[in-house]
Structures are given as C-alpha cells and as structure tokens.
Amino acid sequence: MVSYLIRYCGAAANPDVFLDYYRERHARILRRFPNIKSLVLSTPVAVTDPFAVRPAGSALLVQMQFENAADLNAALQSQARKDARDDFALFPAFKGEITHEALKSEVVF
C-alpha cells in the first residue's frame, strides 16, 4: 500500500468548524480520487506519556491509501485532485504549515 499524508500543523480559528468542513465537504471530493482505498482523519487526543516526547503539533493528519504508487500518481493527475485544490481556497481559517507526503505503508502487526 501507498499512503498520501497531509499534515495540518498549527491551529484552525475554529477547530470544530474546520474538521466538519473537511469531513463533510472536502472528503466528498477526495472520495472521487480514482482507486482510493481509504481516507483516515486523525485528530489530537490528550494522553499522559511518562516519557519525554516532543509533540508534533498536528491539528489534523489526513491519510489516503492507494494500492500502489501508480494509482496515487493517477489520482494526483485527476480532475478530482484539481477540484480538491480549488476547494482548499474555501477552507475555514487555518494558521500553520501544511505538508504533503507519499510513503510506502507496511503493516507489521
């Protein structure tokens, strides 16, 4: 599997409105990506770790999964991808860094 990860590192002006927009509107566009297998939205939860770790500061981590890199490349060239980029201009206010990354996924257990 190949994962395409989009990390929103920072903060939305209104986190609930931002997440609702992503879940309800933007995800409908992403669903149209050719050969997409899944879309997973991950948001922060409060935990108590007894060890010193450095939080990443992610407000949202989006994971789209594809069978292989060819399927991801086809999706990135699709009309749905263009529509998703156009929709990005309509997102609720977000301040921070947004990164995109493609990674090969391996299930270990």
Residue pairs with C-beta under 8 A, 6 or more apart in sequence:
1 37
1 65
1 66
1 67
1 68
1 104
1 105
1 107
2 65
2 66
2 67
2 68
2 69
2 71
2 72
2 102
2 103
2 104
2 105
3 63
3 64
3 65
3 66
3 102
3 103
3 104
3 105
4 63
4 64
4 65
4 66
4 72
4 75
4 76
4 100
4 101
4 102
5 61
5 62
5 63
5 64
5 99
5 100
5 101
5 102
5 103
6 61
6 62
6 64
6 98
6 99
6 100
6 101
7 56
7 58
7 60
7 61
7 62
7 97
7 98
7 99
7 101
8 58
8 59
8 60
8 61
8 62
8 94
8 96
8 98
9 56
9 57
9 58
9 59
9 96
9 97
9 98
9 99
10 57
10 59
10 94
10 95
10 96
10 97
11 59
11 94
11 95
11 96
12 18
12 19
12 59
12 92
12 93
12 94
12 95
13 92
13 93
13 94
13 95
14 92
14 93
15 59
17 92
18 59
18 60
18 91
18 92
18 93
18 94
19 41
19 43
19 60
21 91
21 92
22 41
22 60
22 62
22 91
23 41
25 87
26 84
26 87
26 88
26 91
27 39
27 41
29 80
29 83
29 84
29 87
30 36
30 39
30 64
30 80
30 84
31 39
32 78
32 80
32 83
33 64
33 75
33 78
33 80
33 81
33 84
34 71
34 74
34 75
34 78
34 80
35 66
35 67
35 71
35 74
35 75
36 64
36 65
36 66
36 75
37 65
37 66
37 67
38 63
38 64
38 65
39 62
39 63
39 64
39 65
40 62
40 63
40 64
40 65
41 60
41 61
41 62
42 58
42 60
42 61
42 62
42 63
43 59
43 60
43 61
44 58
44 59
57 96
59 94
59 96
64 72
64 75
65 105
66 72
66 75
69 102
69 104
72 102
75 81
